[in-house]
């Protein structure tokens, strides 16, 4: 049985994207992460858990969740070995999450964004789908084999791929504006940035490794 868990982190949180997802979360859990708590508090959305060192959250917000609600609290020392979002991802997995949606993981510091993207490997290696979502981007990981991306279901008209870690051999893209066949995908060039779906679907395949897939669209 699938269980979606929504993680609300402390980056860019857009009402048009976040509220429909959060208000439609009838089962599973909502985890508020550090400054993401303020968004939940402002919109009167109750998280099941709150996570973080709470060093960037207004005191009255944290006090509200501590004293006025039954939300599970996971508070950590600011001097720790993992980001707040990574801790929330690991919590979501212990709660049995099979589908993780991470909001507020973009739009701030680049180092935080990159840490969040790399943290997608934690659920991925455990067989759990996880994606970072904002108004312009959907980011998730692909493993070996064949992946079909239907144009009607894509988040936007563009997609980019990058290896997560080592080179990826035998990398092939079919059905795209810029196809590739048996390519060596390296982490230090931009060949696979801003491709487009040419037909009804794109097929991405490779033999081993992990790649980051970004489905993107321009700002309206």
C-alpha positions, 0 to 999 in steps of 0.5 A: 500500500502506497503512503505519500509523505509531504516534507515542507522544508524552509526554502521557497514555498509558493502557495499555488504549488504547496497548498493544493498538495498539502490540503489534499494530503488526507492520508500519510503524513506531513513533516514540517522542517525548520523554517517551513513550519512558518508556512504551515503555521500561517496557513493553519495546516497541522503537521504530523511531525516537526523536525530541525534545530529550529534556529531560523523559526520564530519562537512563537511558532515553535512554542505553539507546536510544543505547547498547543498541538500533538505534533511529534517533535524531533529537535536537534542540536544545530551542530549535527552531521546532517541537514534538517531536510535529510533528517526529515527524509530519513524520518519519512522512511521510518514512517513507511513512506513509499512516495515522498514529495519535498516542498521548499527544497529550492529557491534559497542557498545553492549549497542547501539545494545541492544537499537536498538533491543529493539526499534524494539518493537516500530514499532512492537506494531504498526503493522509495520514490522521492521528488523535489517540487516547485513551480518550475521544477520537478527533480527526482532520480533514475536508475538503470534500465528504461524510463518512459516520460510521457509528454502529457504527464511531464512537468514541463516541456524541458528536461535535463539529466546529470549523473549522480556520482560516477560516469554513466555508460551506454546512456541513450535518449530516444524521442527527444529533440536532441537524441543520444545513443550509447553516450558516456554521461559525465558529471562535468559537461552540460550536453544534456541540459534543456532537452525537449520531448519531440513526440509523445514520449521520451525513453531514457535508458542506461546500464548502471548508475544513477542520474538526476532527472529535472523536468522544468518549465519557464516562469509564467 
